[in-house]
C-alpha cells in the first residue's frame, strides 16, 4: 500500500501487507515465505476517518488460496483489517480475521464507519462484514473489540505438509447473517427423495463445520469464494444504528491435487468448482440469497428476508406451496433512503427491489434490462429525486437505468 501527495504526485510512504524483515509480523511467514509469497492485497475498497486521520484496509488472502504448506504461520497482514495513519503510513492497529487462510476468505467489502451507542456509551466504531457471515465491530480509534471475540478450536488439516491454525476468531455479537459450514443437517429436504440424493452427494466428499480445511479427496467449502457478503458491501443508517447486509449462500467444491513438477514447484495444486445438488437444485437448504438488518447498538439481528423467488418453479418442487427461497446469485449493493432500501439482483432474476427498511417487507420490484452488480445511487436535480443504477456486464450490454418520481 502506497500513500501519495495528490498535489505533487510524490510518494510519501509504503506499508507492506506482507511484512519485510524488521517489520511487525514478518515472523508470521515461516520458511522465509515473505520473500516470494503473493496476495495479501487490499482486495476491496478502503474507508477513511478524516477526523482521526486514519485509513482502514480490508486485506485479502495470501496465495495460494487453498493451500499454505509453503507459507507456515499466521501470515500477517493477510485477511486482516489494518488501520494506518494516513499521514505517515504507520500501523495504528490491526485484527486478523483468518489465521493461515486456506479458504479464500478475503475481506470482501469496504469497512463501515459507524457511530453507535452500546450500553449507554457512545462509540466511534468500524464494522467489517465477511464472506463467512460474521460482522466484526471495533472501536475505530483503538481497535478494541466492541463485543468479545473468541478464539475457538477448528478442525486440523489432513493434507501432508499443511499446518493450519488450531483456532480461528469468532465474534460473539452480532449474530450470523447467513448459515456457514457444510453440515449434514443443512442439506435440502423438500422431499425425502431429494434429501436422500443430497446425502449421497454429500457423503462422497469431505465436509464439516466452518474452517474445515480443503482435502485431497475434495472438500465442500461453505460459504464459498463468492459467497457471504461481498464487494457490494453493507449500508448503515446513522439515524437508527442499523446495518443492512445482503449475502449469497454460494459454496465451493475444492479439490487438492499433487502438483506437476514439470509445470510448477508447488507441492499441491488446488482446483475449485461448483458442486451441483440433486437434479440441479442447490445442495443446501434456502435461503440462497438474503437481506439482513442488524441493530448495531444492541448487537442483535432484527430480521432477514430472502432476495427473490429462487428455484420455486423447479420441476422437482412442483405442487409445493413454498415461500420465496432467495435467488442463487450474486446481486448488487444496497441503497438506503429515509424509509426504503433499494437493491438490485442479477443473472438469474434481473430485478430491482425496494423494502421497508424497518420491517423488511418488500414493497416494489421491477424487471431490469440486464443483471445488476452495483449499488444504486440517489440524487436530487431540479427538484426531482432520481435513483440510478448500472446494469450489464458479461454477455449483457452495459447501461444505466434511471428512475424518478413524477
C-alpha positions in Angstrom: 0.0 0.0 0.0 1.4 3.4 -1.1 0.4 6.9 0.1 0.9 9.8 -2.3 0.7 13.6 -2.1 -2.2 14.2 -4.5 -0.9 17.7 -5.2 2.6 16.8 -6.2 2.4 13.1 -7.0 5.2 12.5 -4.5 5.1 9.1 -2.8 5.0 9.7 0.9 5.1 6.2 2.4 4.8 2.4 1.8 3.1 -0.1 4.0 3.9 -3.7 3.3 0.9 -6.0 3.8 3.4 -8.9 3.7 5.9 -7.5 6.3 9.6 -7.3 5.3 12.5 -8.1 7.7 12.4 -5.9 10.8 8.7 -5.1 10.3 6.0 -6.2 12.7 4.6 -9.5 11.6 7.5 -10.7 9.4 8.0 -13.7 11.8 4.4 -15.0 10.9 5.7 -16.0 7.4 7.8 -19.1 8.1 10.2 -20.7 5.7 11.1 -17.2 4.6 7.9 -17.2 2.6 7.6 -13.5 2.8 10.3 -13.4 0.1 8.2 -15.0 -2.6 4.6 -15.2 -1.4 1.9 -13.1 -3.0 -1.6 -12.0 -2.4 -2.5 -10.3 0.9 -3.5 -7.3 -1.3 -6.1 -4.7 -0.4 -8.8 -6.6 -2.4 -11.8 -4.3 -1.8 -12.4 -0.6 -1.2 -10.8 1.2 1.8 -12.5 3.6 4.3 -11.1 6.7 5.9 -11.9 8.8 9.0 -10.7 12.4 8.3 -11.1 13.5 11.9 -8.8 10.8 13.2 -6.6 10.9 10.1 -6.8 7.1 9.8 -7.5 4.8 6.9 -8.8 1.2 7.1 -7.5 -1.5 4.8 -9.5 -4.7 4.2 -6.7 -7.1 3.2 -7.3 -10.3 1.1 -5.9 -13.8 1.3 -2.4 -15.0 0.6 -1.6 -17.3 -2.4 -2.4 -20.0 -3.0 -5.9 -19.5 -1.8 -6.5 -23.1 -0.7 -3.1 -24.4 0.3 -0.5 -22.9 2.6 2.1 -25.6 3.3 4.8 -23.4 1.7 4.0 -20.4 4.0 3.8 -21.7 7.6 2.5 -19.3 10.2 -0.4 -16.9 10.6 0.6 -14.8 7.6 0.0 -11.3 8.8 -1.5 -9.0 7.4 -3.4 -11.3 5.2 -7.1 -11.5 5.9 -6.8 -8.5 8.4 -8.4 -5.2 8.9 -5.4 -2.8 9.2 -5.7 0.8 10.5 -3.0 3.1 9.3 -2.1 6.7 10.0 -2.9 8.4 6.7 -0.1 11.0 7.1 2.7 8.6 7.9 1.6 5.1 6.8 2.4 3.8 10.3 0.3 0.9 11.6 -2.1 2.0 14.4 -3.8 -1.3 15.0 -4.8 -4.4 13.2 -7.0 -7.5 13.6 -6.6 -10.8 11.7 -9.9 -12.5 10.9 -8.5 -15.7 9.5 -5.2 -17.2 10.6 -3.2 -19.0 7.9 -6.0 -18.7 5.4 -6.8 -21.7 3.1 -10.5 -20.9 2.2 -10.3 -17.7 0.0 -12.0 -15.7 2.7 -10.7 -12.3 1.7 -12.1 -9.3 3.5 -14.6 -8.6 0.8 -16.0 -5.1 1.3 -15.1 -1.6 2.5 -15.4 -1.3 6.3 -18.4 0.7 7.5 -17.5 3.6 9.8 -20.4 3.7 12.3 -21.2 5.8 15.3 -23.2 3.7 17.8 -24.2 3.6 21.5 -23.6 0.4 23.4 -24.8 0.1 27.0 -25.1 3.9 27.1 -21.6 4.5 25.9 -21.1 6.3 22.5 -18.5 4.6 20.3 -17.0 5.6 17.1 -16.8 2.2 15.6 -15.8 0.3 12.4 -17.8 -2.7 11.3 -16.3 -5.3 8.9 -18.6 -7.7 7.1 -17.2 -11.0 5.8 -17.8 -13.9 3.5 -18.2 -16.2 6.5 -21.4 -14.4 7.7 -19.6 -12.6 10.6 -19.7 -8.9 11.5 -16.7 -7.8 13.4 -17.0 -4.5 15.3 -14.2 -2.4 16.8 -13.5 1.0 18.3 -12.1 2.6 15.2 -9.5 4.7 17.2 -8.1 1.9 19.3 -9.0 -1.4 17.6 -10.6 -2.7 20.8 -13.5 -5.1 20.0 -16.9 -3.6 20.9 -18.1 -7.1 21.9 -15.8 -10.1 22.8 -14.2 -12.1 20.0 -13.4 -15.7 20.9 -10.6 -17.9 19.5 -12.3 -21.2 19.0 -10.9 -24.6 18.1 -11.3 -25.6 14.4 -10.6 -28.9 12.5 -7.0 -29.6 11.5 -5.8 -30.2 8.0 -5.2 -33.7 6.8 -3.0 -32.7 3.9 0.7 -33.7 4.2 2.8 -30.6 4.8 -0.1 -28.3 5.7 -0.3 -26.8 9.2 -3.4 -24.8 9.6 -4.2 -22.7 12.7 -5.7 -24.6 15.6 -8.1 -21.7 16.3 -10.0 -19.0 14.5 -11.7 -15.8 15.7 -15.5 -15.9 16.2 -17.3 -12.7 17.2 -19.9 -13.1 19.9 -22.1 -10.3 18.5 -23.9 -9.5 16.2 -25.3 -12.9 15.2 -24.6 -14.5 11.8 -26.5 -13.0 8.8 -26.2 -16.3 6.9 -25.6 -20.0 7.7 -22.0 -21.2 7.4 -20.4 -24.6 7.5 -21.1 -27.7 5.4 -23.2 -29.8 7.8 -25.4 -32.7 7.0 -28.3 -31.1 8.9 -28.4 -28.3 6.4 -28.9 -30.4 3.3 -32.1 -29.8 1.3 -35.2 -31.7 2.5 -38.0 -30.5 0.3 -38.9 -34.2 -0.2 -37.5 -37.5 1.2 -36.2 -38.4 -2.2 -34.3 -35.1 -2.6 -32.9 -35.5 0.9 -31.6 -39.0 0.1 -30.0 -37.8 -3.2 -28.4 -34.8 -1.4 -26.9 -37.2 1.3 -25.5 -39.5 -1.5 -23.6 -36.5 -3.0 -22.6 -35.1 0.4 -21.1 -38.3 1.7 -18.7 -38.7 -1.2 -16.7 -35.7 0.0 -15.1 -34.1 3.0 -17.3 -31.6 4.7 -17.9 -30.2 8.2 -18.2 -27.0 10.2 -16.8 -23.7 9.1 -13.0 -23.7 8.7 -12.8 -27.4 7.8 -9.6 -27.3 5.7 -9.5 -28.4 2.0 -8.6 -32.0 1.5 -7.0 -34.2 -1.2 -10.3 -36.0 -1.9 -12.3 -32.9 -2.3 -13.9 -30.6 0.3 -17.2 -28.6 0.4 -16.4 -25.0 1.5 -19.5 -23.1 2.6 -19.7 -20.2 2.1 -17.5 -20.4 -1.0 -15.2 -17.9 -2.5 -18.0 -15.8 -3.9 -20.5 -16.3 -1.1 -21.5 -14.5 2.1 -21.2 -10.7 1.9 -19.0 -9.5 -0.9 -17.8 -6.5 -2.9 -21.2 -4.8 -2.8 -20.9 -4.2 0.9 -23.4 -3.1 3.6 -25.3 0.1 4.2 -25.5 1.8 7.6 -28.4 4.0 8.8 -27.0 6.6 11.2 -30.4 7.6 12.5 -31.4 4.1 13.7 -28.0 2.5 14.1 -28.9 -0.4 11.8 -26.6 -2.1 9.3 -28.1 -3.8 6.3 -26.2 -6.7 4.8 -27.0 -8.6 1.5 -25.5 -12.0 1.2 -25.4 -15.1 -1.1 -25.2 -18.7 0.1 -22.8 -19.8 -2.5 -20.5 -22.7 -1.7 -17.4 -24.1 -3.5 -16.0 -27.6 -4.1 -12.3 -27.6 -3.6 -10.0 -30.5 -4.6 -6.3 -30.5 -3.8 -4.2 -32.5 -6.2 -0.4 -33.2 -6.3 1.5 -30.6 -8.2 3.0 -31.3 -11.6 6.8 -30.8 -11.3 7.1 -30.2 -15.0 4.9 -27.0 -14.7 5.2 -25.8 -11.1 7.2 -26.1 -7.9 4.1 -26.2 -5.8 3.6 -29.5 -4.0 -0.2 -29.1 -4.1 -2.4 -27.7 -6.9 -6.0 -26.6 -5.9 -8.9 -27.0 -8.2 -12.1 -25.1 -7.5 -15.5 -25.7 -9.0 -19.2 -25.8 -8.2 -20.9 -29.0 -6.9 -24.4 -29.5 -8.3 -27.1 -30.8 -5.9 -29.9 -33.2 -6.6 -31.4 -32.6 -10.1 -29.7 -29.3 -10.4 -31.0 -27.8 -7.2 -28.6 -26.4 -4.6 -27.2 -29.0 -2.2 -28.1 -27.0 0.9 -31.3 -25.5 2.3 -32.5 -22.0 1.5 -32.4 -19.1 1.7 -30.0 -18.8 -1.2 -29.7 -15.1 -1.0 -31.0 -12.8 1.7 -31.0 -9.3 3.2 -30.4 -8.9 6.9 -30.9 -5.9 9.3 -28.6 -5.7 12.3 -29.1 -3.4 15.3 -25.6 -2.3 15.9 -26.4 -0.6 19.2 -27.6 -3.8 20.7 -25.6 -6.3 18.6 -28.7 -8.1 17.5 -30.3 -9.3 14.2 -33.7 -7.6 13.7 -34.8 -9.5 10.6 -33.8 -11.2 7.4 -35.7 -11.8 4.2 -35.0 -13.8 1.1 -34.0 -11.9 -2.0 -36.0 -13.3 -4.9 -38.1 -16.4 -5.6 -35.2 -18.8 -6.2 -35.9 -22.3 -7.7 -39.6 -22.5 -6.6 -40.6 -23.4 -10.1 -38.2 -26.3 -10.4 -39.9 -29.4 -11.7 -38.9 -31.3 -8.6 -40.7 -28.8 -6.4 -44.0 -28.6 -8.4 -47.2 -28.5 -6.4 -45.4 -27.3 -3.2 -46.6 -24.1 -1.6 -43.1 -22.7 -0.9 -42.2 -19.2 0.3 -39.5 -17.2 -1.6 -36.3 -19.2 -1.4 -33.9 -16.4 -2.4 -32.2 -16.4 -5.8 -29.0 -18.4 -6.1 -27.0 -15.5 -7.5 -24.8 -12.5 -6.6 -26.5 -9.2 -6.5 -25.7 -5.5 -6.1 -25.2 -3.2 -3.2 -27.9 -1.6 -1.0 -29.1 2.0 -1.2 -30.8 3.5 1.9 -33.3 6.4 1.7 -35.4 7.8 4.6 -37.8 4.9 4.7 -36.7 2.4 2.0 -33.9 0.2 1.0 -33.2 -0.5 -2.7 -31.2 -3.4 -4.0 -30.6 -4.9 -7.5 -30.1 -8.5 -8.4 -28.6 -10.1 -11.5 -28.0 -13.1 -13.8 -31.0 -15.2 -12.6 -33.6 -12.6 -11.8 -32.5 -9.2 -13.1 -34.6 -7.3 -10.6 -34.6 -4.0 -8.7 -36.3 -4.4 -5.3 -37.4 -2.0 -2.6 -38.0 -2.9 1.0 -39.5 -1.2 4.0 -36.2 -0.7 6.0 -38.0 -1.1 9.3 -39.7 -4.4 8.7 -38.0 -6.0 5.6 -41.4 -6.1 3.8 -40.9 -6.0 0.0 -42.8 -3.0 -1.4 -41.7 -2.9 -5.0 -39.9 -4.8 -7.7 -39.2 -4.2 -11.4 -37.5 -6.1 -14.1 -34.2 -4.7 -15.3 -32.9 -5.0 -18.9 -29.8 -6.8 -17.6 -28.1 -8.0 -14.4 -27.3 -5.6 -11.6 -24.0 -6.0 -9.8 -23.6 -2.4 -8.5 -25.2 -0.3 -5.8 -27.8 2.2 -6.9 -27.2 5.9 -6.3 -29.8 8.6 -5.4 -29.5 12.3 -6.0 -31.7 15.5 -6.3 -31.7 17.5 -9.5 -34.1 20.4 -10.4 -36.3 19.5 -7.5 -36.7 15.8 -8.5 -35.1 12.8 -6.8 -33.5 10.2 -9.0 -32.3 6.7 -8.5 -29.8 5.4 -11.0 -28.0 2.0 -11.2 -25.6 0.4 -13.7 -26.6 -2.9 -15.2 -24.9 -5.3 -17.6 -21.6 -7.0 -17.9 -20.5 -10.3 -19.3 -22.8 -11.0 -22.3 -25.1 -8.2 -21.4 -24.8 -4.7 -22.8 -23.8 -2.2 -20.1 -26.2 0.6 -19.5 -27.7 2.9 -16.9 -31.3 2.6 -15.6 -32.8 5.8 -14.1 -36.0 6.2 -12.1 -37.7 9.3 -10.8 -40.9 10.3 -9.1 -43.4 12.3 -11.3 
